[in-house]
Amino acid sequence: MAERDEIMKSSVGLDYSQYATGSLAFDYERLLADTGYDMDSTHRIQSRTAVGNTPVIELHNVTKLIRVAAKPGKGARVFVKDEAVNPSGSFKDRRASLPVFEASKRGYEGVAAATSGNFGAAVASQAAKSGLRCIVVQEAFDSKGIAQPEIEEKTRACEACGAEVVRLSVGPELFYVFLCILKETGFFNASLYTPYAIVGIETLGYELALQIKQVTGRFPDAVITTHAGGGNVTGTARGLRYAGAVDTQMIAASVDLGGLHMASDHDFNRKSFTTGHTGFSLPFTTWPDRTDVPRNAARPLRYIDRFVTVTQGEVFYATQVLAELEGLQRGPAGNTSLAAAFAIARELDEDRIVVVQETEYTGAGKHPLAQLDLAKRMGIEIKRGNPRENRPGRAIVIPEQPSQLEAVDVDLDHVRRSYLRRTLESLPADVPLSENDVVFLAAETRIETGNARQLVEEIRAKT
């Protein structure tokens, strides 16, 4: 663990210290720019491995259902960006494309990633196309050996592409094991949080904006993005801005798993979602640098205009509706934002446009029935009814009708204060903050600089 910084430097090929501009501040835009990839070059690299240029589909029947449950004149048009057609079945192929390309360009023999979800399959797929070896490290099961069906699905997908998968029980050893693998192999760290991974997602937002404008004559009013570690929100929002969609509202959506601890052996199999939930989204929003690289290139608070949660049952409901009304059988991660779209589109006029930013493939382990079956085995009650009665780890309540779906707003002001408090607590009390630090914190939280300075002083005085 004491060798962490050197291992990371050699495995990512970046000297993060050169970007420091204060005790807390770093040159975020320069970090991203120094990847050397712009929109055109990223598109060219991704097209070589059949990544991107995915279709946008208008969900005519879903929109009709939403309008049945909405007031007269309400019910926005709902579109979805179908990322399931990427090689490994999710938008994570975009995220994996540049790290793998960079590893190949720099002469690394292989790539390694610590992930239990779609990203592992994406890295394995891209590595196979590039002729690189690949190791994926997963937290896969609890101490009794009970595995998450969705993670087992990802294990199969990684191994099918020739990757070696190291499966661990839930706990603190993941990062240690990953460091050991990086040191022993000398592989490139295809982390979710390098600037290469974030820049790779920018093409998604860029394509989405231009496709919607071509079909409808204007940019979308809102884009709803499933939010976990923050990379999806960050990359998509940046891509929207590059396309000129600066007035499009960026809405982050997560499954409410309040009360469940993600590192708990007891709780591990009592969550029916392995990503896109509050167990990741809230910690990574309030403290983004809790990652396997020194500086996380995913900074969600810089880009989120609205943050909402939905329940487990609402996501399962939206998944079934998409399959039965639109003939699209897709996995739960993307359908988190689809569940939020049901509620948000009901609030808007009929001429407004809402885009669900991504889909993912589904399969035996990712299908709702597999997750619900595990939930029953863990003693969780499954029933139909009012989703407000959902209790993470105890009861999953699937709605009976579309009017029951709601998007519950997260207080972003509270989240911003939490970010500032956590960030300031990482510094010794006697370390002064420079003007660069204050400007950085203001940009991180989208708070006017003078107000940010006042908040910082208040928080430091209390702590």
VENPE-V310943 format. One record per helix or strand of 3 or more residues. SS is the DSSP state (@ for helix, = for strand). FROM is the first residue (numbers start at 1). LEN is the number of residues. If there is no record, write none. Layout:
ss/from/len
SS/FROM/LEN
SS/FROM/LEN
This chain:
ss/from/len
@/4/9
@/16/4
@/28/6
@/39/10
=/56/3
@/60/9
=/77/5
@/83/3
@/92/15
=/110/5
@/118/13
=/133/9
@/149/12
=/164/6
@/173/13
@/195/22
=/222/5
@/231/13
=/249/7
@/268/3
@/278/9
@/300/3
=/306/5
@/312/15
@/332/16
=/353/4
@/368/10
=/381/4
@/387/3
=/395/4
@/402/3
@/412/14
@/435/11
@/449/14
